[in-house]
Amino acid sequence: MMNFDFTEEQELLRKTVRSFVDKEIMPYIKEWDEKQYFETSILTRLADLGLMGVCIPEQYGGSGMDYNSLAIVCEELERGDTAFRTAVSVHTGLNSMTLLQWGNEKQKQKYLFPQSKGQKVGAFGLTEPNAGSDVAAMQTTARDAGDHYVLNGSKTWISLCDVADHFLVFAYTDKSKKHHGISSFIVERTWEGFSSKAIKGKLGIRAGNTGEIFFDNVKVPKENLLGQEGDGFKIAMSALDNGRFTVAAGACGTIMASLEASVKYCHERSTFGKEIGRHQLVQQMIAKMEAGLLQSRLLVYRAGCLKNQGKRNTRETSLAKWQACDYAYEAANDAVQIHGAYGFSNEYPVERYLRNAKAPVIYEGTREIHTVMQGEYVLGYRVDKPLSKTLPAWPFESVTEEAVN
């Protein structure tokens, strides 16, 4: 049974994050965006509020809230700016939730616990210059060298590249097996042979830290293999179920921000002797934003309810990510249109919303990839098989190795 009513705890969470965004992000985001500067102290302050591990069980340092609470956090953060929702998406959705699902107890204690507390920051390394949607085209390799692996290669478009302490990295341990030969590793920044470099000049999310990471004969201990050799592809796909969920939730925040800015401007600006909100074509754009926000939220919370039940949700999360990100881009575009010439200037925030809204339509599965996925589901060409390990259902009891098998 799916219940979309918020609990008192969730309502308080939304108010808390919204207040944080209004005080800690909104007054400074224009400057950070212009300078292409990522304010790392925001992560520390989010950790102080228990938001870096909001949906991780308390026994692993988290706040123990449900998965839709993570969606609320992501929505409200993106209302401030996509850069900070992205940080939580990568740290919590792609990294920590994957460790919760696939890590052994030793790995959880060593890496998941400090990440949930916000004492360490996690990131995710899958994409390469020639391997985006086509994951099997990756070139990074991990050679077995006895008591360790030797990692060589590079990853690109990695969020938190210069900030994260730990990275989940995917590499071939056996290229002859194609995607069945991909494995996953927990890699630490301080290891010899690791380096990173930020990418500047991005269209949007300029206040975020995004770039490349490089591995030059990096020695990875055997105990840092996540899962088993050859599990990398299914680990990556399950991680994307979590990452896409947070991206979809964040897109709701862009719609909300676009709607709030547009409604405010509609009451401030007058043409032909009346507020522009009185014009029917403007009302049409406002109505589209409201419909897009409510529809996107329903898709997101539907996927979240399945996560709460410990059920696979690849299909539902894909649909939520595709639709919410498209609605967000349309909402931001309409917000610029409503603002007219002022929408083309950074005097108002809507041009930033539009620039930021383009990236989520591309990353973690392009619009086209999700369209194909949904078509294949309907036609019966794609059928999800149960995973060998799933996220623990909420409410979390005592999470053990058996609970995620």
Summary of the structure (lengths in Angstrom):
residues: 405
radius of gyration: 20.9
end to end distance: 23.6
largest distance: 78.7
contacts: 1460
relative contact order: 0.12
helix: 56%
strand: 15%
